[in-house]
């Protein structure tokens, strides 16, 4: 094997040698952002030649050495520092000083999964995992308003935030939409979200939808004496319209904490995500990942994983991001694809597919940080009043084909109740309607918390019994 590596090194030209260091000492010394790719070379290059071309294109270089290079620019070169020839893996270290010091996520992704995904030198290039050094974390916002804040507002402990997506996803008038919200909240649900295409359609004007949701929320809070949350999609054609929607919601009389801003993070862009985080630090920023499958599906050889997407969402400051149902629901996924990302955005220190990421900004061997890590492992609130010590948690948001019968199976798989679940048809398809569907969801959660099977609990709770019968036949 050593001979093979030497042959690969000997095959490099002068330019390619500048983007290679298979003897890089301590790549986790804080100078580099680290990436590991599944990589299959193309264009008749061997794996190391092609990998160095990827490192060049994704940092300082182009297809030829240019006369304008300097000794300093060479210090900014990305470096191929490790290969696994059997598994077709390549590790690349990027000096993090390459990146916009304004905490710019799109700038990083433009480098590491930008032009490189279209190069002739690749037949497959999938970013599997990424590692951020502590000094780099200092430059980025991370979440401000977190799942812990939402749970405090709602007054809940020891269970998920139980939510829904209004269905049908399109076609309801503003009044009809608000009526479905009211019915779900009346049944006991916590959280309602716009579906990701919700905007300013002619049959459901945005301003009327917001006004009617406010009326429905006020009515149900008065009746139930319980707080509720609605997540509004503020994605728009331009910056000004996005901010206008945020300000409309903010100025409509909603209590702070009762609304979230949903942004279609991939289609609207990282600039929109980070703008919301910076302009509205006291609002839950809800990252919907529509179109992610084009990059993340495992059969796609080009792109990045759910783990990578989720880590960048936390770094950018999203309060929560959809992470998938790990195969429990209708969307394609597995524990490796979906649970590992959920853990990585929830915890202070978590193992990814290749890297163990610490989200601490201070040394992890300090007494205060060791205490926080211990508290985190016991599912306590962390980094509540001490955000200088690390990047706060980002909530997994779980949706796609779930229903009350699948709540416990997902909790068991995830190993946590620190998430928001948003069941659509799993609530609204209940034979007795939305309010009964919400009650069935609440009852399924009660059964989990009381450690009683849903079948046994359903014997004394009609809505749950009806849900079990209905969904078990589908």
C-alpha positions as CSV (number, residue, x, y, z in Angstrom):
1,X,0.0,0.0,0.0
2,X,2.9,2.4,0.8
3,X,4.2,1.7,-2.6
4,X,0.9,2.5,-4.2
5,X,0.8,5.9,-2.3
6,X,4.3,6.7,-3.4
7,X,3.4,6.0,-7.0
8,X,0.4,8.3,-6.7
9,X,2.6,11.0,-5.3
10,X,5.2,10.6,-8.0
11,X,2.5,11.0,-10.6
12,X,1.7,14.6,-9.5
13,X,2.8,17.6,-11.5
14,X,4.2,20.7,-9.7
15,X,0.9,22.4,-9.5
16,X,-0.8,19.3,-8.0
17,X,1.9,18.9,-5.4
18,X,1.0,22.3,-3.9
19,X,-2.4,20.9,-3.0
20,X,-1.2,17.7,-1.4
21,X,0.2,16.9,2.0
22,X,-0.3,13.2,3.0
23,X,1.9,13.9,6.0
24,X,-0.1,16.8,7.4
25,X,0.6,16.9,11.1
26,X,-2.4,17.4,13.4
27,X,-5.0,18.6,10.9
28,X,-7.2,19.4,13.9
29,X,-4.9,22.1,15.1
30,X,-7.5,24.7,14.5
31,X,-6.2,26.1,11.2
32,X,-8.4,24.0,8.9
33,X,-12.0,23.2,8.1
34,X,-11.9,19.5,7.4
35,X,-14.0,17.6,4.8
36,X,-14.3,14.0,3.8
37,X,-15.7,13.1,0.4
38,X,-16.7,9.9,-1.4
39,X,-14.8,10.4,-4.6
40,X,-14.5,8.6,-7.9
41,X,-12.1,10.3,-10.4
42,X,-12.9,10.9,-14.0
43,X,-11.1,12.3,-17.1
44,X,-8.4,9.6,-17.1
45,X,-6.7,11.0,-13.9
46,X,-5.7,8.8,-11.0
47,X,-7.4,9.4,-7.7
48,X,-4.7,11.6,-6.2
49,X,-4.3,13.7,-9.3
50,X,-8.0,14.3,-9.5
51,X,-8.3,15.0,-5.8
52,X,-5.7,17.7,-6.0
53,X,-7.6,19.3,-8.9
54,X,-10.7,19.3,-6.6
55,X,-8.6,20.9,-3.8
56,X,-7.3,23.5,-6.2
57,X,-10.7,24.4,-7.7
58,X,-12.3,24.6,-4.3
59,X,-9.7,26.9,-2.8
60,X,-7.1,29.1,-4.6
61,X,-6.5,27.4,-8.0
62,X,-7.7,26.8,-11.5
63,X,-6.8,24.3,-14.2
64,X,-3.3,25.8,-14.7
65,X,-0.6,27.4,-12.6
66,X,-0.9,31.2,-13.0
67,X,1.9,33.7,-12.8
68,X,0.0,35.8,-10.3
69,X,0.3,33.3,-7.5
70,X,2.3,34.4,-4.4
71,X,3.9,32.7,-1.4
72,X,1.0,33.9,0.7
73,X,-1.7,32.6,-1.7
74,X,0.0,29.2,-1.5
75,X,-0.7,29.2,2.3
76,X,-4.4,29.4,1.5
77,X,-4.3,26.2,-0.7
78,X,-6.6,23.4,0.3
79,X,-4.6,20.2,1.0
80,X,-5.5,16.6,0.2
81,X,-4.2,15.0,3.5
82,X,-5.7,11.5,3.5
83,X,-6.9,8.8,1.2
84,X,-8.8,5.5,1.6
85,X,-8.4,3.8,-1.8
86,X,-10.6,0.8,-0.9
87,X,-13.6,2.9,0.3
88,X,-13.0,5.7,-2.3
89,X,-12.7,8.4,0.3
90,X,-10.6,11.5,0.2
91,X,-10.0,14.0,3.1
92,X,-9.3,17.7,2.3
93,X,-8.2,20.4,4.7
94,X,-9.2,24.0,4.0
95,X,-7.5,26.9,5.7
96,X,-10.5,28.5,7.3
97,X,-9.0,32.0,6.7
98,X,-10.1,31.4,3.1
99,X,-13.7,32.1,4.0
100,X,-15.5,35.4,4.5
101,X,-14.9,36.5,8.0
102,X,-18.5,37.8,8.3
103,X,-19.7,34.3,9.2
104,X,-20.9,33.7,5.6
105,X,-22.3,30.1,5.0
106,X,-22.9,30.5,1.3
107,X,-19.3,31.5,0.9
108,X,-18.0,28.3,2.4
109,X,-20.4,26.1,0.4
110,X,-19.4,28.0,-2.8
111,X,-15.9,26.7,-2.2
112,X,-16.4,23.1,-1.0
113,X,-19.5,22.1,-2.9
114,X,-19.6,24.8,-5.6
115,X,-17.9,24.6,-9.0
116,X,-16.2,21.4,-8.0
117,X,-19.5,19.4,-8.4
118,X,-19.4,20.2,-12.1
119,X,-15.8,19.4,-12.9
120,X,-14.7,16.9,-15.6
121,X,-12.3,15.3,-13.1
122,X,-15.0,13.7,-11.1
123,X,-17.5,10.8,-11.7
124,X,-18.6,11.0,-8.1
125,X,-18.1,13.7,-5.4
126,X,-20.2,13.5,-2.3
127,X,-19.3,15.6,0.8
128,X,-20.0,13.1,3.7
129,X,-18.9,15.0,6.8
130,X,-17.4,18.3,7.8
131,X,-15.5,19.4,10.9
132,X,-15.4,23.0,12.1
133,X,-12.4,24.1,14.3
134,X,-13.2,26.1,17.5
135,X,-11.7,29.3,16.3
136,X,-13.9,29.2,13.2
137,X,-17.1,28.7,15.3
138,X,-16.4,32.0,16.9
139,X,-17.1,33.7,13.5
140,X,-20.6,32.3,13.1
141,X,-23.9,33.0,14.8
142,X,-25.4,29.7,15.7
143,X,-29.0,29.6,16.9
144,X,-30.3,32.2,19.2
145,X,-33.9,31.2,20.0
146,X,-33.8,27.5,20.5
147,X,-36.1,24.5,21.1
148,X,-35.6,24.9,24.8
149,X,-37.0,28.4,24.5
150,X,-40.0,27.1,22.6
151,X,-40.7,24.4,25.2
152,X,-40.5,26.9,28.0
153,X,-42.9,29.2,26.2
154,X,-45.3,26.3,25.7
155,X,-44.8,25.0,29.2
156,X,-43.9,21.5,28.3
157,X,-41.2,19.0,29.5
158,X,-40.2,15.5,28.7
159,X,-42.0,15.3,25.4
160,X,-41.7,16.5,21.8
161,X,-43.4,19.6,20.5
162,X,-46.4,18.2,18.8
163,X,-47.3,19.9,15.6
164,X,-49.0,19.7,12.2
165,X,-48.7,20.9,8.7
166,X,-52.0,22.2,7.3
167,X,-53.4,20.0,4.6
168,X,-54.3,20.2,1.8
169,X,-51.0,22.1,1.4
170,X,-52.6,24.5,-1.1
171,X,-56.1,25.4,-2.0
172,X,-57.6,26.6,1.3
173,X,-58.7,30.2,1.7
174,X,-57.2,32.2,4.5
175,X,-60.3,31.7,6.7
176,X,-60.4,27.9,6.0
177,X,-56.7,27.7,6.8
178,X,-57.2,29.4,10.1
179,X,-60.1,27.1,10.9
180,X,-57.9,24.0,10.5
181,X,-55.2,25.7,12.8
182,X,-57.9,26.3,15.4
183,X,-59.2,22.7,15.3
184,X,-55.7,21.3,15.7
185,X,-54.9,23.6,18.6
186,X,-58.3,23.0,20.2
187,X,-57.5,19.3,20.1
188,X,-54.3,19.9,22.2
189,X,-51.6,20.4,19.5
190,X,-48.8,22.9,20.1
191,X,-47.4,23.9,16.8
192,X,-48.7,24.6,13.3
193,X,-46.7,25.4,10.2
194,X,-47.3,26.7,6.8
195,X,-46.4,24.1,4.2
196,X,-43.3,25.0,2.3
197,X,-45.1,26.4,-0.9
198,X,-47.3,28.7,1.2
199,X,-46.9,32.3,-0.1
200,X,-49.3,35.1,-1.2
201,X,-51.6,33.1,-3.4
202,X,-54.7,34.8,-4.8
203,X,-57.1,32.4,-3.0
204,X,-55.2,32.9,0.3
205,X,-53.8,36.4,0.6
206,X,-50.8,36.5,3.0
207,X,-52.0,39.4,5.1
208,X,-55.5,37.8,5.6
209,X,-54.0,34.5,6.4
210,X,-51.8,36.1,9.1
211,X,-54.8,38.1,10.5
212,X,-57.1,35.0,10.6
213,X,-54.4,32.8,12.3
214,X,-54.0,35.5,14.9
215,X,-57.7,35.5,15.6
216,X,-57.8,31.7,15.7
217,X,-54.8,31.5,18.1
218,X,-56.3,34.2,20.4
219,X,-59.6,32.3,20.6
220,X,-58.0,28.9,21.3
221,X,-55.6,30.2,23.9
222,X,-58.5,31.9,25.7
223,X,-60.4,28.6,25.6
224,X,-57.6,26.2,26.5
225,X,-55.4,28.4,28.7
226,X,-52.4,27.0,26.8
227,X,-49.9,28.8,24.6
228,X,-49.6,27.9,20.9
229,X,-47.1,28.5,18.1
230,X,-47.5,29.1,14.4
231,X,-44.6,29.0,11.9
232,X,-45.1,31.3,9.0
233,X,-43.3,30.8,5.7
234,X,-41.6,34.2,5.0
235,X,-39.7,33.0,1.9
236,X,-40.3,35.5,-0.9
237,X,-39.1,36.7,-4.3
238,X,-36.9,39.4,-2.9
239,X,-35.3,40.6,0.3
240,X,-37.8,43.5,0.9
241,X,-40.8,41.3,0.6
242,X,-39.3,38.7,3.0
243,X,-38.8,41.5,5.6
244,X,-42.2,42.9,4.9
245,X,-43.7,39.5,5.8
246,X,-41.7,39.3,9.0
247,X,-42.7,42.8,10.0
248,X,-46.4,42.1,9.2
249,X,-46.3,39.1,11.5
250,X,-44.3,40.9,14.2
251,X,-46.7,43.8,14.2
252,X,-50.0,41.8,14.0
253,X,-50.2,41.6,17.8
254,X,-48.8,38.1,18.3
255,X,-47.1,37.4,21.6
256,X,-43.3,37.0,21.3
257,X,-42.7,33.2,21.2
258,X,-46.0,32.4,19.6
259,X,-44.7,32.7,16.0
260,X,-41.7,31.3,14.1
261,X,-40.3,32.3,10.7
262,X,-40.1,29.5,8.2
263,X,-37.6,29.8,5.4
264,X,-37.1,27.5,2.4
265,X,-33.4,27.5,3.1
266,X,-32.1,25.8,0.0
267,X,-34.3,27.4,-2.6
268,X,-34.4,30.8,-0.9
269,X,-30.7,30.6,0.0
270,X,-28.4,30.8,2.9
271,X,-28.3,34.6,2.8
272,X,-32.1,34.5,3.6
273,X,-31.5,32.1,6.5
274,X,-28.7,34.2,8.0
275,X,-30.6,37.5,7.4
276,X,-33.5,36.2,9.5
277,X,-31.2,34.9,12.3
278,X,-29.4,38.3,12.5
279,X,-32.5,40.5,12.2
280,X,-34.8,38.5,14.5
281,X,-32.7,36.8,17.2
282,X,-35.7,36.4,19.5
283,X,-37.7,34.4,16.9
284,X,-37.5,30.7,16.1
285,X,-35.9,30.3,12.7
286,X,-37.4,27.3,11.0
287,X,-35.3,25.9,8.1
288,X,-37.3,23.9,5.6
289,X,-35.0,21.9,3.3
290,X,-37.2,21.6,0.2
291,X,-35.0,20.2,-2.8
292,X,-32.4,18.8,-0.4
293,X,-32.8,15.3,-2.0
294,X,-31.1,16.6,-5.2
295,X,-27.9,16.7,-3.1
296,X,-28.5,14.3,-0.2
297,X,-30.1,11.1,-1.4
298,X,-27.5,8.3,-1.0
299,X,-27.9,7.1,-4.6
300,X,-26.9,10.5,-5.9
301,X,-23.1,10.4,-6.4
302,X,-22.8,14.2,-6.5
303,X,-23.7,16.6,-3.6
304,X,-23.6,16.4,0.2
305,X,-25.3,14.5,3.0
306,X,-28.1,15.4,5.4
307,X,-25.4,15.5,8.1
308,X,-23.5,18.2,6.2
309,X,-26.7,20.2,5.5
310,X,-27.8,20.0,9.2
311,X,-24.4,21.0,10.5
312,X,-24.3,24.1,8.3
313,X,-27.9,25.0,9.4
314,X,-26.8,25.0,13.0
315,X,-23.7,27.0,12.2
316,X,-25.8,29.5,10.3
317,X,-28.2,30.0,13.2
318,X,-31.3,28.1,12.2
319,X,-33.3,27.2,15.3
320,X,-34.5,24.0,13.7
321,X,-34.2,22.1,10.5
322,X,-36.1,19.1,9.0
323,X,-33.9,16.0,9.4
324,X,-36.1,13.2,8.2
325,X,-38.0,10.3,9.8
326,X,-35.2,7.7,9.5
327,X,-37.4,5.5,7.4
328,X,-40.3,5.5,9.8
329,X,-42.4,7.9,7.7
330,X,-42.9,8.2,3.9
331,X,-39.6,9.9,3.0
332,X,-36.5,7.9,2.1
333,X,-34.1,7.7,5.0
334,X,-32.3,5.6,7.6
335,X,-30.9,6.1,11.1
336,X,-27.5,6.7,9.6
337,X,-28.9,9.3,7.2
338,X,-31.3,11.0,9.7
339,X,-30.5,10.2,13.4
340,X,-26.8,11.0,13.2
341,X,-27.6,14.5,11.8
342,X,-30.3,15.0,14.5
343,X,-27.8,14.1,17.3
344,X,-25.1,16.4,15.7
345,X,-27.3,19.5,15.8
346,X,-28.7,18.7,19.3
347,X,-25.7,18.0,21.4
348,X,-22.6,19.9,22.5
349,X,-20.3,17.1,21.3
350,X,-21.5,14.4,18.8
351,X,-20.0,11.8,16.5
352,X,-20.7,12.2,12.8
353,X,-19.9,9.7,10.1
354,X,-16.2,10.5,10.3
355,X,-15.6,13.4,12.7
356,X,-16.5,14.0,16.3
357,X,-17.7,17.6,16.3
358,X,-17.4,19.8,19.4
359,X,-19.6,22.9,19.2
360,X,-17.6,24.5,22.1
361,X,-15.8,27.7,21.6
362,X,-13.8,27.3,24.8
363,X,-11.5,24.3,25.6
364,X,-13.5,21.2,26.1
365,X,-11.3,20.1,29.0
366,X,-12.2,23.2,31.1
367,X,-14.3,22.4,34.2
368,X,-17.2,24.5,33.0
369,X,-17.4,22.8,29.6
370,X,-17.1,19.3,31.1
371,X,-20.0,20.2,33.3
372,X,-22.1,21.3,30.3
373,X,-21.2,18.1,28.4
374,X,-22.4,16.1,31.4
375,X,-25.6,18.1,31.6
376,X,-26.1,17.7,27.9
377,X,-25.8,13.9,28.2
378,X,-28.6,14.0,30.7
379,X,-30.9,16.0,28.4
380,X,-30.8,19.2,30.4
381,X,-30.9,22.7,29.0
382,X,-27.4,23.7,27.9
383,X,-25.9,27.0,26.8
384,X,-29.0,28.9,28.0
385,X,-27.2,32.0,29.4
386,X,-23.6,31.3,28.3
387,X,-23.6,31.3,24.5
388,X,-20.0,32.5,24.5
389,X,-19.0,28.9,25.5
390,X,-20.4,27.3,22.4
391,X,-22.9,27.1,19.5
392,X,-26.4,26.5,20.8
393,X,-28.5,23.6,19.8
394,X,-30.6,23.3,16.6
395,X,-33.9,21.3,16.8
396,X,-34.6,18.4,14.5
397,X,-38.0,18.9,12.9
398,X,-39.6,15.6,12.0
399,X,-42.2,15.3,9.2
400,X,-43.2,13.2,6.3
401,X,-45.7,10.3,6.6
402,X,-45.9,10.1,10.4
403,X,-49.1,9.5,12.4
404,X,-49.9,8.9,16.1
405,X,-49.1,5.1,15.8
406,X,-45.5,6.0,14.6
407,X,-44.7,8.5,17.4
408,X,-43.2,6.0,19.8
409,X,-41.3,4.0,17.2
410,X,-39.6,7.2,16.1
411,X,-38.8,8.3,19.7
412,X,-37.3,4.9,20.4
413,X,-35.2,5.2,17.2
414,X,-34.1,8.7,17.9
415,X,-33.5,8.1,21.6
416,X,-34.8,11.6,22.5
417,X,-37.9,13.7,22.8
418,X,-36.0,16.8,21.8
419,X,-37.6,17.5,18.5
420,X,-40.7,19.0,16.8
421,X,-42.9,16.6,15.0
422,X,-45.2,18.0,12.3
423,X,-47.8,15.4,11.2
424,X,-49.9,16.4,8.2
425,X,-52.2,13.7,6.9
426,X,-51.4,11.8,10.1
427,X,-53.6,14.3,11.9
428,X,-56.1,15.6,9.2
429,X,-56.9,12.2,7.8
430,X,-58.4,11.0,11.1
431,X,-61.9,9.7,10.5
432,X,-63.4,12.2,12.9
433,X,-61.4,15.2,11.6
434,X,-58.5,17.4,12.6
435,X,-59.5,18.0,16.3
436,X,-59.8,14.3,16.8
437,X,-56.6,13.8,15.0
438,X,-54.8,16.2,17.3
439,X,-56.3,14.5,20.4
440,X,-55.1,11.1,19.1
441,X,-51.6,12.5,18.7
442,X,-51.7,13.9,22.3
443,X,-53.0,10.6,23.6
444,X,-50.3,8.7,21.8
445,X,-47.7,11.0,23.5
446,X,-49.4,10.5,26.9
447,X,-49.2,6.7,26.4
448,X,-45.5,7.0,25.7
449,X,-44.9,9.2,28.7
450,X,-46.9,6.8,30.9
451,X,-45.1,3.8,29.4
452,X,-48.3,2.3,28.3
453,X,-48.9,0.7,24.8
454,X,-51.1,2.8,22.5
455,X,-53.3,-0.3,22.1
456,X,-54.0,-0.4,25.8
457,X,-54.3,3.4,26.1
458,X,-56.7,3.4,23.2
459,X,-59.2,1.2,25.1
460,X,-60.1,4.3,27.2
461,X,-59.3,7.0,24.6
462,X,-61.6,6.8,21.6
463,X,-59.7,9.2,19.3
464,X,-56.5,7.1,19.7
465,X,-58.4,3.9,19.1
466,X,-59.9,5.3,16.0
467,X,-56.5,6.4,14.7
468,X,-54.9,3.0,15.4
469,X,-57.7,1.3,13.4
470,X,-57.5,3.8,10.5
471,X,-53.8,4.0,10.1
472,X,-53.0,0.3,10.7
473,X,-55.0,-0.5,7.6
474,X,-53.1,1.9,5.4
